[in-house]
């Protein structure tokens, strides 16, 4: 088998695999299982992941961007009496040795005004900006619309 044929066969195999949440690193930060829920065009979406700081210095997620949404904000959920409300935050701190989970009902990256539908099994590019680790490009794995966590842990 030629090298070219081997590469084409490998590429075809990769395409056939189901979309899986991947892990990424940026400096001392590990970005684990970034994912989102399927949503229709012009709806809002949210991105979830785990951030682990393996270094000795604190870091902060300070912003994010994607071509898949008009506006991207960092949010948290707070209890206001009996109601959970979303509130924008300026950053999400990740202390040395700590893992911060961005999840439904907690911290998340809000994708406001989706520019197109996010179909289950697809991937959505997202650029994360950290104070120390800098920029890192990740791909969100699109899970089922009602998913509470990434299907691939």
C-alpha angles and dihedrals in degrees: 000000000000121000089245092054091047091052092048091049090049091049091050090050091052091052091051094056118096115256108270129191107251133205123239136186132213115180106305093347127098116201106201129196101343108197145159137192125258110263139169126254115279090019122112123254139188135218123219133188144137120260117202122188109208094174136083096247127075117244135189135210100231104175146344137204139190136176085227094075137041093224131019121197136173110239142179132195118238130184112243104184104303094340129087110220131190116236128184115238127199093227145347112235121219110192122206111282091009131122117209117197118213102201143147107291093023139050113343143156107252117217106202122196103005111221092214140357119292105220123204110260092027131110130236122199116232129180115209121198119206126188094233107013093049125209125347128180116219135172120231114222107224110229130185117301094252097041116142094191140004111288091224114066 
